[in-house]
């Protein structure tokens, strides 16, 4: 509940005016405290700034469309530690600067979990960015100078949480491995976590980055402080495709029945 004129203390008023940058009002805080409009002005400005901050962080996150966590079918994967996943949404890993790694085959909802995790962080006042591994690496590799690359790296290192999806779906040359290593190392040194999904066990990452010398060091930094959650089972998308095909087949069979 927002403070009312009766409960707004001078110290509270000064703190909020300073935080909002209302230095003219701050200079007159002791005389303005009795004004009935002061608490309302502070409430309006706080609310509007919070709204704009949330919108800016959502826009910068590049989440796109995604299903809410409530739509995740916990019963579908044959292996899924629900309690461990739900614990992530308390966001304790952010304070610990611990990475989150989701490992499992395609079609089990890893992207849904990553996007919801980033969204949860944003709702709690943090900044986040979601990216496909291929998009991030292509973006970084396209920079044509050291200065441009350093500037673009900040896009992926300054946010509180970086969510990288689909590591392992494509293979990359050593240049791309070096770029991923750079992102992971910078965030490791800044103690800013990464949430990452992959369909490859770490022992297979040399297939993702063949001939790259940094793979072992890259994985070492990623896993040093990490929550690793494995999922297993058949693709939920394939299940939905089968169900859709069955419905259409049934509908066609019904349409072909002769009229009586």
MODELLER restraints for C-alpha pairs under 7 A, 6 or more apart:
rsr = mdl.restraints
at = mdl.atoms
rsr.add(forms.Gaussian(group=physical.xy_distance, feature=features.Distance(at['CA:2:A'], at['CA:43:A']), mean=6.41, stdev=0.5))
rsr.add(forms.Gaussian(group=physical.xy_distance, feature=features.Distance(at['CA:3:A'], at['CA:39:A']), mean=6.28, stdev=0.5))
rsr.add(forms.Gaussian(group=physical.xy_distance, feature=features.Distance(at['CA:4:A'], at['CA:39:A']), mean=5.77, stdev=0.5))
rsr.add(forms.Gaussian(group=physical.xy_distance, feature=features.Distance(at['CA:5:A'], at['CA:34:A']), mean=6.91, stdev=0.5))
rsr.add(forms.Gaussian(group=physical.xy_distance, feature=features.Distance(at['CA:5:A'], at['CA:36:A']), mean=5.70, stdev=0.5))
rsr.add(forms.Gaussian(group=physical.xy_distance, feature=features.Distance(at['CA:5:A'], at['CA:39:A']), mean=5.69, stdev=0.5))
rsr.add(forms.Gaussian(group=physical.xy_distance, feature=features.Distance(at['CA:8:A'], at['CA:39:A']), mean=6.92, stdev=0.5))
rsr.add(forms.Gaussian(group=physical.xy_distance, feature=features.Distance(at['CA:10:A'], at['CA:30:A']), mean=6.56, stdev=0.5))
rsr.add(forms.Gaussian(group=physical.xy_distance, feature=features.Distance(at['CA:10:A'], at['CA:33:A']), mean=6.63, stdev=0.5))
rsr.add(forms.Gaussian(group=physical.xy_distance, feature=features.Distance(at['CA:14:A'], at['CA:26:A']), mean=5.93, stdev=0.5))
rsr.add(forms.Gaussian(group=physical.xy_distance, feature=features.Distance(at['CA:14:A'], at['CA:29:A']), mean=6.47, stdev=0.5))
rsr.add(forms.Gaussian(group=physical.xy_distance, feature=features.Distance(at['CA:17:A'], at['CA:23:A']), mean=6.80, stdev=0.5))
rsr.add(forms.Gaussian(group=physical.xy_distance, feature=features.Distance(at['CA:17:A'], at['CA:26:A']), mean=5.69, stdev=0.5))
rsr.add(forms.Gaussian(group=physical.xy_distance, feature=features.Distance(at['CA:18:A'], at['CA:26:A']), mean=6.62, stdev=0.5))
rsr.add(forms.Gaussian(group=physical.xy_distance, feature=features.Distance(at['CA:57:A'], at['CA:122:A']), mean=6.59, stdev=0.5))
rsr.add(forms.Gaussian(group=physical.xy_distance, feature=features.Distance(at['CA:57:A'], at['CA:127:A']), mean=5.75, stdev=0.5))
rsr.add(forms.Gaussian(group=physical.xy_distance, feature=features.Distance(at['CA:58:A'], at['CA:122:A']), mean=6.89, stdev=0.5))
rsr.add(forms.Gaussian(group=physical.xy_distance, feature=features.Distance(at['CA:60:A'], at['CA:129:A']), mean=6.57, stdev=0.5))
rsr.add(forms.Gaussian(group=physical.xy_distance, feature=features.Distance(at['CA:61:A'], at['CA:128:A']), mean=5.25, stdev=0.5))
rsr.add(forms.Gaussian(group=physical.xy_distance, feature=features.Distance(at['CA:61:A'], at['CA:129:A']), mean=3.91, stdev=0.5))
rsr.add(forms.Gaussian(group=physical.xy_distance, feature=features.Distance(at['CA:61:A'], at['CA:130:A']), mean=5.67, stdev=0.5))
rsr.add(forms.Gaussian(group=physical.xy_distance, feature=features.Distance(at['CA:62:A'], at['CA:129:A']), mean=6.26, stdev=0.5))
rsr.add(forms.Gaussian(group=physical.xy_distance, feature=features.Distance(at['CA:62:A'], at['CA:130:A']), mean=5.81, stdev=0.5))
rsr.add(forms.Gaussian(group=physical.xy_distance, feature=features.Distance(at['CA:63:A'], at['CA:115:A']), mean=6.34, stdev=0.5))
rsr.add(forms.Gaussian(group=physical.xy_distance, feature=features.Distance(at['CA:63:A'], at['CA:130:A']), mean=5.74, stdev=0.5))
rsr.add(forms.Gaussian(group=physical.xy_distance, feature=features.Distance(at['CA:66:A'], at['CA:112:A']), mean=6.53, stdev=0.5))
rsr.add(forms.Gaussian(group=physical.xy_distance, feature=features.Distance(at['CA:67:A'], at['CA:112:A']), mean=6.44, stdev=0.5))
rsr.add(forms.Gaussian(group=physical.xy_distance, feature=features.Distance(at['CA:68:A'], at['CA:116:A']), mean=6.61, stdev=0.5))
rsr.add(forms.Gaussian(group=physical.xy_distance, feature=features.Distance(at['CA:69:A'], at['CA:113:A']), mean=6.93, stdev=0.5))
rsr.add(forms.Gaussian(group=physical.xy_distance, feature=features.Distance(at['CA:69:A'], at['CA:116:A']), mean=6.30, stdev=0.5))
rsr.add(forms.Gaussian(group=physical.xy_distance, feature=features.Distance(at['CA:77:A'], at['CA:108:A']), mean=6.53, stdev=0.5))
rsr.add(forms.Gaussian(group=physical.xy_distance, feature=features.Distance(at['CA:77:A'], at['CA:231:A']), mean=6.65, stdev=0.5))
rsr.add(forms.Gaussian(group=physical.xy_distance, feature=features.Distance(at['CA:77:A'], at['CA:232:A']), mean=5.69, stdev=0.5))
rsr.add(forms.Gaussian(group=physical.xy_distance, feature=features.Distance(at['CA:77:A'], at['CA:233:A']), mean=4.74, stdev=0.5))
rsr.add(forms.Gaussian(group=physical.xy_distance, feature=features.Distance(at['CA:77:A'], at['CA:234:A']), mean=6.96, stdev=0.5))
rsr.add(forms.Gaussian(group=physical.xy_distance, feature=features.Distance(at['CA:78:A'], at['CA:232:A']), mean=5.60, stdev=0.5))
rsr.add(forms.Gaussian(group=physical.xy_distance, feature=features.Distance(at['CA:78:A'], at['CA:233:A']), mean=4.80, stdev=0.5))
rsr.add(forms.Gaussian(group=physical.xy_distance, feature=features.Distance(at['CA:79:A'], at['CA:231:A']), mean=5.11, stdev=0.5))
rsr.add(forms.Gaussian(group=physical.xy_distance, feature=features.Distance(at['CA:79:A'], at['CA:232:A']), mean=4.81, stdev=0.5))
rsr.add(forms.Gaussian(group=physical.xy_distance, feature=features.Distance(at['CA:79:A'], at['CA:233:A']), mean=6.59, stdev=0.5))
rsr.add(forms.Gaussian(group=physical.xy_distance, feature=features.Distance(at['CA:80:A'], at['CA:230:A']), mean=6.77, stdev=0.5))
rsr.add(forms.Gaussian(group=physical.xy_distance, feature=features.Distance(at['CA:80:A'], at['CA:231:A']), mean=5.02, stdev=0.5))
rsr.add(forms.Gaussian(group=physical.xy_distance, feature=features.Distance(at['CA:80:A'], at['CA:232:A']), mean=6.97, stdev=0.5))
rsr.add(forms.Gaussian(group=physical.xy_distance, feature=features.Distance(at['CA:89:A'], at['CA:117:A']), mean=6.30, stdev=0.5))
rsr.add(forms.Gaussian(group=physical.xy_distance, feature=features.Distance(at['CA:89:A'], at['CA:120:A']), mean=6.79, stdev=0.5))
rsr.add(forms.Gaussian(group=physical.xy_distance, feature=features.Distance(at['CA:91:A'], at['CA:121:A']), mean=6.99, stdev=0.5))
rsr.add(forms.Gaussian(group=physical.xy_distance, feature=features.Distance(at['CA:94:A'], at['CA:193:A']), mean=6.45, stdev=0.5))
rsr.add(forms.Gaussian(group=physical.xy_distance, feature=features.Distance(at['CA:97:A'], at['CA:191:A']), mean=5.21, stdev=0.5))
rsr.add(forms.Gaussian(group=physical.xy_distance, feature=features.Distance(at['CA:97:A'], at['CA:192:A']), mean=5.47, stdev=0.5))
rsr.add(forms.Gaussian(group=physical.xy_distance, feature=features.Distance(at['CA:97:A'], at['CA:193:A']), mean=5.03, stdev=0.5))
rsr.add(forms.Gaussian(group=physical.xy_distance, feature=features.Distance(at['CA:98:A'], at['CA:193:A']), mean=5.51, stdev=0.5))
rsr.add(forms.Gaussian(group=physical.xy_distance, feature=features.Distance(at['CA:98:A'], at['CA:225:A']), mean=4.76, stdev=0.5))
rsr.add(forms.Gaussian(group=physical.xy_distance, feature=features.Distance(at['CA:98:A'], at['CA:226:A']), mean=4.90, stdev=0.5))
rsr.add(forms.Gaussian(group=physical.xy_distance, feature=features.Distance(at['CA:98:A'], at['CA:227:A']), mean=6.82, stdev=0.5))
rsr.add(forms.Gaussian(group=physical.xy_distance, feature=features.Distance(at['CA:99:A'], at['CA:193:A']), mean=4.79, stdev=0.5))
rsr.add(forms.Gaussian(group=physical.xy_distance, feature=features.Distance(at['CA:99:A'], at['CA:194:A']), mean=4.84, stdev=0.5))
rsr.add(forms.Gaussian(group=physical.xy_distance, feature=features.Distance(at['CA:99:A'], at['CA:195:A']), mean=5.71, stdev=0.5))
rsr.add(forms.Gaussian(group=physical.xy_distance, feature=features.Distance(at['CA:99:A'], at['CA:222:A']), mean=6.85, stdev=0.5))
rsr.add(forms.Gaussian(group=physical.xy_distance, feature=features.Distance(at['CA:99:A'], at['CA:225:A']), mean=6.00, stdev=0.5))
rsr.add(forms.Gaussian(group=physical.xy_distance, feature=features.Distance(at['CA:99:A'], at['CA:226:A']), mean=4.28, stdev=0.5))
rsr.add(forms.Gaussian(group=physical.xy_distance, feature=features.Distance(at['CA:99:A'], at['CA:227:A']), mean=6.09, stdev=0.5))
rsr.add(forms.Gaussian(group=physical.xy_distance, feature=features.Distance(at['CA:100:A'], at['CA:194:A']), mean=6.27, stdev=0.5))
rsr.add(forms.Gaussian(group=physical.xy_distance, feature=features.Distance(at['CA:100:A'], at['CA:195:A']), mean=4.46, stdev=0.5))
rsr.add(forms.Gaussian(group=physical.xy_distance, feature=features.Distance(at['CA:100:A'], at['CA:196:A']), mean=6.17, stdev=0.5))
rsr.add(forms.Gaussian(group=physical.xy_distance, feature=features.Distance(at['CA:100:A'], at['CA:226:A']), mean=5.47, stdev=0.5))
rsr.add(forms.Gaussian(group=physical.xy_distance, feature=features.Distance(at['CA:100:A'], at['CA:227:A']), mean=4.77, stdev=0.5))
rsr.add(forms.Gaussian(group=physical.xy_distance, feature=features.Distance(at['CA:100:A'], at['CA:228:A']), mean=6.01, stdev=0.5))
rsr.add(forms.Gaussian(group=physical.xy_distance, feature=features.Distance(at['CA:101:A'], at['CA:195:A']), mean=5.86, stdev=0.5))
rsr.add(forms.Gaussian(group=physical.xy_distance, feature=features.Distance(at['CA:101:A'], at['CA:196:A']), mean=4.90, stdev=0.5))
rsr.add(forms.Gaussian(group=physical.xy_distance, feature=features.Distance(at['CA:101:A'], at['CA:197:A']), mean=5.75, stdev=0.5))
rsr.add(forms.Gaussian(group=physical.xy_distance, feature=features.Distance(at['CA:101:A'], at['CA:226:A']), mean=6.97, stdev=0.5))
rsr.add(forms.Gaussian(group=physical.xy_distance, feature=features.Distance(at['CA:101:A'], at['CA:227:A']), mean=6.19, stdev=0.5))
rsr.add(forms.Gaussian(group=physical.xy_distance, feature=features.Distance(at['CA:101:A'], at['CA:228:A']), mean=4.80, stdev=0.5))
rsr.add(forms.Gaussian(group=physical.xy_distance, feature=features.Distance(at['CA:101:A'], at['CA:229:A']), mean=6.17, stdev=0.5))
rsr.add(forms.Gaussian(group=physical.xy_distance, feature=features.Distance(at['CA:102:A'], at['CA:110:A']), mean=6.62, stdev=0.5))
rsr.add(forms.Gaussian(group=physical.xy_distance, feature=features.Distance(at['CA:102:A'], at['CA:196:A']), mean=6.21, stdev=0.5))
rsr.add(forms.Gaussian(group=physical.xy_distance, feature=features.Distance(at['CA:102:A'], at['CA:197:A']), mean=4.62, stdev=0.5))
rsr.add(forms.Gaussian(group=physical.xy_distance, feature=features.Distance(at['CA:102:A'], at['CA:198:A']), mean=6.35, stdev=0.5))
rsr.add(forms.Gaussian(group=physical.xy_distance, feature=features.Distance(at['CA:102:A'], at['CA:228:A']), mean=6.18, stdev=0.5))
rsr.add(forms.Gaussian(group=physical.xy_distance, feature=features.Distance(at['CA:102:A'], at['CA:229:A']), mean=5.04, stdev=0.5))
rsr.add(forms.Gaussian(group=physical.xy_distance, feature=features.Distance(at['CA:102:A'], at['CA:230:A']), mean=5.88, stdev=0.5))
rsr.add(forms.Gaussian(group=physical.xy_distance, feature=features.Distance(at['CA:103:A'], at['CA:197:A']), mean=5.95, stdev=0.5))
rsr.add(forms.Gaussian(group=physical.xy_distance, feature=features.Distance(at['CA:103:A'], at['CA:198:A']), mean=5.11, stdev=0.5))
rsr.add(forms.Gaussian(group=physical.xy_distance, feature=features.Distance(at['CA:103:A'], at['CA:199:A']), mean=5.63, stdev=0.5))
rsr.add(forms.Gaussian(group=physical.xy_distance, feature=features.Distance(at['CA:103:A'], at['CA:200:A']), mean=6.90, stdev=0.5))
rsr.add(forms.Gaussian(group=physical.xy_distance, feature=features.Distance(at['CA:103:A'], at['CA:229:A']), mean=6.27, stdev=0.5))
rsr.add(forms.Gaussian(group=physical.xy_distance, feature=features.Distance(at['CA:103:A'], at['CA:230:A']), mean=4.74, stdev=0.5))
rsr.add(forms.Gaussian(group=physical.xy_distance, feature=features.Distance(at['CA:103:A'], at['CA:231:A']), mean=6.07, stdev=0.5))
rsr.add(forms.Gaussian(group=physical.xy_distance, feature=features.Distance(at['CA:104:A'], at['CA:198:A']), mean=6.60, stdev=0.5))
rsr.add(forms.Gaussian(group=physical.xy_distance, feature=features.Distance(at['CA:104:A'], at['CA:199:A']), mean=4.90, stdev=0.5))
rsr.add(forms.Gaussian(group=physical.xy_distance, feature=features.Distance(at['CA:104:A'], at['CA:230:A']), mean=5.82, stdev=0.5))
rsr.add(forms.Gaussian(group=physical.xy_distance, feature=features.Distance(at['CA:104:A'], at['CA:231:A']), mean=4.76, stdev=0.5))
rsr.add(forms.Gaussian(group=physical.xy_distance, feature=features.Distance(at['CA:104:A'], at['CA:232:A']), mean=5.51, stdev=0.5))
rsr.add(forms.Gaussian(group=physical.xy_distance, feature=features.Distance(at['CA:105:A'], at['CA:199:A']), mean=5.02, stdev=0.5))
rsr.add(forms.Gaussian(group=physical.xy_distance, feature=features.Distance(at['CA:105:A'], at['CA:232:A']), mean=6.40, stdev=0.5))
rsr.add(forms.Gaussian(group=physical.xy_distance, feature=features.Distance(at['CA:106:A'], at['CA:199:A']), mean=6.58, stdev=0.5))
rsr.add(forms.Gaussian(group=physical.xy_distance, feature=features.Distance(at['CA:106:A'], at['CA:235:A']), mean=6.00, stdev=0.5))
rsr.add(forms.Gaussian(group=physical.xy_distance, feature=features.Distance(at['CA:107:A'], at['CA:235:A']), mean=4.14, stdev=0.5))
rsr.add(forms.Gaussian(group=physical.xy_distance, feature=features.Distance(at['CA:107:A'], at['CA:236:A']), mean=5.20, stdev=0.5))
rsr.add(forms.Gaussian(group=physical.xy_distance, feature=features.Distance(at['CA:107:A'], at['CA:237:A']), mean=5.51, stdev=0.5))
rsr.add(forms.Gaussian(group=physical.xy_distance, feature=features.Distance(at['CA:108:A'], at['CA:235:A']), mean=5.60, stdev=0.5))
rsr.add(forms.Gaussian(group=physical.xy_distance, feature=features.Distance(at['CA:108:A'], at['CA:236:A']), mean=5.73, stdev=0.5))
rsr.add(forms.Gaussian(group=physical.xy_distance, feature=features.Distance(at['CA:110:A'], at['CA:197:A']), mean=6.36, stdev=0.5))
rsr.add(forms.Gaussian(group=physical.xy_distance, feature=features.Distance(at['CA:111:A'], at['CA:165:A']), mean=6.55, stdev=0.5))
rsr.add(forms.Gaussian(group=physical.xy_distance, feature=features.Distance(at['CA:114:A'], at['CA:163:A']), mean=6.44, stdev=0.5))
rsr.add(forms.Gaussian(group=physical.xy_distance, feature=features.Distance(at['CA:114:A'], at['CA:195:A']), mean=6.86, stdev=0.5))
rsr.add(forms.Gaussian(group=physical.xy_distance, feature=features.Distance(at['CA:115:A'], at['CA:130:A']), mean=7.00, stdev=0.5))
rsr.add(forms.Gaussian(group=physical.xy_distance, feature=features.Distance(at['CA:118:A'], at['CA:128:A']), mean=5.86, stdev=0.5))
rsr.add(forms.Gaussian(group=physical.xy_distance, feature=features.Distance(at['CA:118:A'], at['CA:161:A']), mean=6.99, stdev=0.5))
rsr.add(forms.Gaussian(group=physical.xy_distance, feature=features.Distance(at['CA:118:A'], at['CA:163:A']), mean=6.88, stdev=0.5))
rsr.add(forms.Gaussian(group=physical.xy_distance, feature=features.Distance(at['CA:122:A'], at['CA:128:A']), mean=6.41, stdev=0.5))
rsr.add(forms.Gaussian(group=physical.xy_distance, feature=features.Distance(at['CA:126:A'], at['CA:160:A']), mean=6.05, stdev=0.5))
rsr.add(forms.Gaussian(group=physical.xy_distance, feature=features.Distance(at['CA:127:A'], at['CA:159:A']), mean=5.14, stdev=0.5))
rsr.add(forms.Gaussian(group=physical.xy_distance, feature=features.Distance(at['CA:127:A'], at['CA:160:A']), mean=5.13, stdev=0.5))
rsr.add(forms.Gaussian(group=physical.xy_distance, feature=features.Distance(at['CA:127:A'], at['CA:161:A']), mean=6.49, stdev=0.5))
rsr.add(forms.Gaussian(group=physical.xy_distance, feature=features.Distance(at['CA:128:A'], at['CA:159:A']), mean=5.29, stdev=0.5))
rsr.add(forms.Gaussian(group=physical.xy_distance, feature=features.Distance(at['CA:128:A'], at['CA:160:A']), mean=5.69, stdev=0.5))
rsr.add(forms.Gaussian(group=physical.xy_distance, feature=features.Distance(at['CA:128:A'], at['CA:161:A']), mean=4.58, stdev=0.5))
rsr.add(forms.Gaussian(group=physical.xy_distance, feature=features.Distance(at['CA:128:A'], at['CA:162:A']), mean=5.70, stdev=0.5))
rsr.add(forms.Gaussian(group=physical.xy_distance, feature=features.Distance(at['CA:129:A'], at['CA:159:A']), mean=6.73, stdev=0.5))
rsr.add(forms.Gaussian(group=physical.xy_distance, feature=features.Distance(at['CA:129:A'], at['CA:161:A']), mean=6.53, stdev=0.5))
rsr.add(forms.Gaussian(group=physical.xy_distance, feature=features.Distance(at['CA:129:A'], at['CA:162:A']), mean=5.07, stdev=0.5))
rsr.add(forms.Gaussian(group=physical.xy_distance, feature=features.Distance(at['CA:129:A'], at['CA:163:A']), mean=6.05, stdev=0.5))
rsr.add(forms.Gaussian(group=physical.xy_distance, feature=features.Distance(at['CA:130:A'], at['CA:162:A']), mean=6.19, stdev=0.5))
rsr.add(forms.Gaussian(group=physical.xy_distance, feature=features.Distance(at['CA:130:A'], at['CA:163:A']), mean=4.65, stdev=0.5))
rsr.add(forms.Gaussian(group=physical.xy_distance, feature=features.Distance(at['CA:130:A'], at['CA:164:A']), mean=6.15, stdev=0.5))
rsr.add(forms.Gaussian(group=physical.xy_distance, feature=features.Distance(at['CA:131:A'], at['CA:163:A']), mean=6.26, stdev=0.5))
rsr.add(forms.Gaussian(group=physical.xy_distance, feature=features.Distance(at['CA:131:A'], at['CA:164:A']), mean=5.21, stdev=0.5))
rsr.add(forms.Gaussian(group=physical.xy_distance, feature=features.Distance(at['CA:131:A'], at['CA:165:A']), mean=6.20, stdev=0.5))
rsr.add(forms.Gaussian(group=physical.xy_distance, feature=features.Distance(at['CA:132:A'], at['CA:164:A']), mean=5.60, stdev=0.5))
rsr.add(forms.Gaussian(group=physical.xy_distance, feature=features.Distance(at['CA:132:A'], at['CA:165:A']), mean=4.65, stdev=0.5))
rsr.add(forms.Gaussian(group=physical.xy_distance, feature=features.Distance(at['CA:132:A'], at['CA:166:A']), mean=6.08, stdev=0.5))
rsr.add(forms.Gaussian(group=physical.xy_distance, feature=features.Distance(at['CA:133:A'], at['CA:164:A']), mean=5.55, stdev=0.5))
rsr.add(forms.Gaussian(group=physical.xy_distance, feature=features.Distance(at['CA:133:A'], at['CA:165:A']), mean=5.65, stdev=0.5))
rsr.add(forms.Gaussian(group=physical.xy_distance, feature=features.Distance(at['CA:133:A'], at['CA:166:A']), mean=5.91, stdev=0.5))
rsr.add(forms.Gaussian(group=physical.xy_distance, feature=features.Distance(at['CA:133:A'], at['CA:167:A']), mean=5.59, stdev=0.5))
rsr.add(forms.Gaussian(group=physical.xy_distance, feature=features.Distance(at['CA:137:A'], at['CA:176:A']), mean=6.03, stdev=0.5))
rsr.add(forms.Gaussian(group=physical.xy_distance, feature=features.Distance(at['CA:137:A'], at['CA:179:A']), mean=6.75, stdev=0.5))
rsr.add(forms.Gaussian(group=physical.xy_distance, feature=features.Distance(at['CA:137:A'], at['CA:180:A']), mean=6.99, stdev=0.5))
rsr.add(forms.Gaussian(group=physical.xy_distance, feature=features.Distance(at['CA:140:A'], at['CA:149:A']), mean=6.37, stdev=0.5))
rsr.add(forms.Gaussian(group=physical.xy_distance, feature=features.Distance(at['CA:140:A'], at['CA:152:A']), mean=6.64, stdev=0.5))
rsr.add(forms.Gaussian(group=physical.xy_distance, feature=features.Distance(at['CA:143:A'], at['CA:149:A']), mean=5.30, stdev=0.5))
rsr.add(forms.Gaussian(group=physical.xy_distance, feature=features.Distance(at['CA:156:A'], at['CA:162:A']), mean=6.70, stdev=0.5))
rsr.add(forms.Gaussian(group=physical.xy_distance, feature=features.Distance(at['CA:156:A'], at['CA:183:A']), mean=6.95, stdev=0.5))
rsr.add(forms.Gaussian(group=physical.xy_distance, feature=features.Distance(at['CA:157:A'], at['CA:183:A']), mean=6.68, stdev=0.5))
rsr.add(forms.Gaussian(group=physical.xy_distance, feature=features.Distance(at['CA:157:A'], at['CA:186:A']), mean=6.72, stdev=0.5))
rsr.add(forms.Gaussian(group=physical.xy_distance, feature=features.Distance(at['CA:157:A'], at['CA:187:A']), mean=5.75, stdev=0.5))
rsr.add(forms.Gaussian(group=physical.xy_distance, feature=features.Distance(at['CA:160:A'], at['CA:192:A']), mean=5.72, stdev=0.5))
rsr.add(forms.Gaussian(group=physical.xy_distance, feature=features.Distance(at['CA:160:A'], at['CA:193:A']), mean=6.99, stdev=0.5))
rsr.add(forms.Gaussian(group=physical.xy_distance, feature=features.Distance(at['CA:161:A'], at['CA:192:A']), mean=6.48, stdev=0.5))
rsr.add(forms.Gaussian(group=physical.xy_distance, feature=features.Distance(at['CA:161:A'], at['CA:193:A']), mean=5.55, stdev=0.5))
rsr.add(forms.Gaussian(group=physical.xy_distance, feature=features.Distance(at['CA:161:A'], at['CA:194:A']), mean=5.82, stdev=0.5))
rsr.add(forms.Gaussian(group=physical.xy_distance, feature=features.Distance(at['CA:162:A'], at['CA:193:A']), mean=6.76, stdev=0.5))
rsr.add(forms.Gaussian(group=physical.xy_distance, feature=features.Distance(at['CA:162:A'], at['CA:194:A']), mean=4.88, stdev=0.5))
rsr.add(forms.Gaussian(group=physical.xy_distance, feature=features.Distance(at['CA:162:A'], at['CA:195:A']), mean=6.17, stdev=0.5))
rsr.add(forms.Gaussian(group=physical.xy_distance, feature=features.Distance(at['CA:163:A'], at['CA:194:A']), mean=5.82, stdev=0.5))
rsr.add(forms.Gaussian(group=physical.xy_distance, feature=features.Distance(at['CA:163:A'], at['CA:195:A']), mean=4.58, stdev=0.5))
rsr.add(forms.Gaussian(group=physical.xy_distance, feature=features.Distance(at['CA:163:A'], at['CA:196:A']), mean=5.65, stdev=0.5))
rsr.add(forms.Gaussian(group=physical.xy_distance, feature=features.Distance(at['CA:164:A'], at['CA:195:A']), mean=6.24, stdev=0.5))
rsr.add(forms.Gaussian(group=physical.xy_distance, feature=features.Distance(at['CA:164:A'], at['CA:196:A']), mean=4.70, stdev=0.5))
rsr.add(forms.Gaussian(group=physical.xy_distance, feature=features.Distance(at['CA:164:A'], at['CA:197:A']), mean=6.56, stdev=0.5))
rsr.add(forms.Gaussian(group=physical.xy_distance, feature=features.Distance(at['CA:165:A'], at['CA:196:A']), mean=5.70, stdev=0.5))
rsr.add(forms.Gaussian(group=physical.xy_distance, feature=features.Distance(at['CA:165:A'], at['CA:197:A']), mean=5.01, stdev=0.5))
rsr.add(forms.Gaussian(group=physical.xy_distance, feature=features.Distance(at['CA:166:A'], at['CA:197:A']), mean=5.58, stdev=0.5))
rsr.add(forms.Gaussian(group=physical.xy_distance, feature=features.Distance(at['CA:166:A'], at['CA:198:A']), mean=5.29, stdev=0.5))
rsr.add(forms.Gaussian(group=physical.xy_distance, feature=features.Distance(at['CA:167:A'], at['CA:197:A']), mean=6.25, stdev=0.5))
rsr.add(forms.Gaussian(group=physical.xy_distance, feature=features.Distance(at['CA:167:A'], at['CA:198:A']), mean=4.72, stdev=0.5))
rsr.add(forms.Gaussian(group=physical.xy_distance, feature=features.Distance(at['CA:168:A'], at['CA:198:A']), mean=5.70, stdev=0.5))
rsr.add(forms.Gaussian(group=physical.xy_distance, feature=features.Distance(at['CA:168:A'], at['CA:199:A']), mean=5.93, stdev=0.5))
rsr.add(forms.Gaussian(group=physical.xy_distance, feature=features.Distance(at['CA:168:A'], at['CA:200:A']), mean=5.73, stdev=0.5))
rsr.add(forms.Gaussian(group=physical.xy_distance, feature=features.Distance(at['CA:168:A'], at['CA:208:A']), mean=5.50, stdev=0.5))
rsr.add(forms.Gaussian(group=physical.xy_distance, feature=features.Distance(at['CA:169:A'], at['CA:199:A']), mean=6.97, stdev=0.5))
rsr.add(forms.Gaussian(group=physical.xy_distance, feature=features.Distance(at['CA:170:A'], at['CA:208:A']), mean=6.54, stdev=0.5))
rsr.add(forms.Gaussian(group=physical.xy_distance, feature=features.Distance(at['CA:171:A'], at['CA:207:A']), mean=6.87, stdev=0.5))
rsr.add(forms.Gaussian(group=physical.xy_distance, feature=features.Distance(at['CA:171:A'], at['CA:208:A']), mean=4.26, stdev=0.5))
rsr.add(forms.Gaussian(group=physical.xy_distance, feature=features.Distance(at['CA:171:A'], at['CA:209:A']), mean=5.89, stdev=0.5))
rsr.add(forms.Gaussian(group=physical.xy_distance, feature=features.Distance(at['CA:172:A'], at['CA:208:A']), mean=6.08, stdev=0.5))
rsr.add(forms.Gaussian(group=physical.xy_distance, feature=features.Distance(at['CA:172:A'], at['CA:209:A']), mean=5.17, stdev=0.5))
rsr.add(forms.Gaussian(group=physical.xy_distance, feature=features.Distance(at['CA:173:A'], at['CA:209:A']), mean=5.86, stdev=0.5))
rsr.add(forms.Gaussian(group=physical.xy_distance, feature=features.Distance(at['CA:173:A'], at['CA:210:A']), mean=6.58, stdev=0.5))
rsr.add(forms.Gaussian(group=physical.xy_distance, feature=features.Distance(at['CA:174:A'], at['CA:209:A']), mean=6.37, stdev=0.5))
rsr.add(forms.Gaussian(group=physical.xy_distance, feature=features.Distance(at['CA:174:A'], at['CA:211:A']), mean=6.35, stdev=0.5))
rsr.add(forms.Gaussian(group=physical.xy_distance, feature=features.Distance(at['CA:174:A'], at['CA:212:A']), mean=4.52, stdev=0.5))
rsr.add(forms.Gaussian(group=physical.xy_distance, feature=features.Distance(at['CA:177:A'], at['CA:209:A']), mean=6.01, stdev=0.5))
rsr.add(forms.Gaussian(group=physical.xy_distance, feature=features.Distance(at['CA:177:A'], at['CA:212:A']), mean=6.36, stdev=0.5))
rsr.add(forms.Gaussian(group=physical.xy_distance, feature=features.Distance(at['CA:178:A'], at['CA:214:A']), mean=6.73, stdev=0.5))
rsr.add(forms.Gaussian(group=physical.xy_distance, feature=features.Distance(at['CA:181:A'], at['CA:218:A']), mean=5.26, stdev=0.5))
rsr.add(forms.Gaussian(group=physical.xy_distance, feature=features.Distance(at['CA:184:A'], at['CA:222:A']), mean=6.64, stdev=0.5))
rsr.add(forms.Gaussian(group=physical.xy_distance, feature=features.Distance(at['CA:185:A'], at['CA:221:A']), mean=6.81, stdev=0.5))
rsr.add(forms.Gaussian(group=physical.xy_distance, feature=features.Distance(at['CA:187:A'], at['CA:193:A']), mean=6.66, stdev=0.5))
rsr.add(forms.Gaussian(group=physical.xy_distance, feature=features.Distance(at['CA:188:A'], at['CA:221:A']), mean=6.84, stdev=0.5))
rsr.add(forms.Gaussian(group=physical.xy_distance, feature=features.Distance(at['CA:206:A'], at['CA:215:A']), mean=6.65, stdev=0.5))
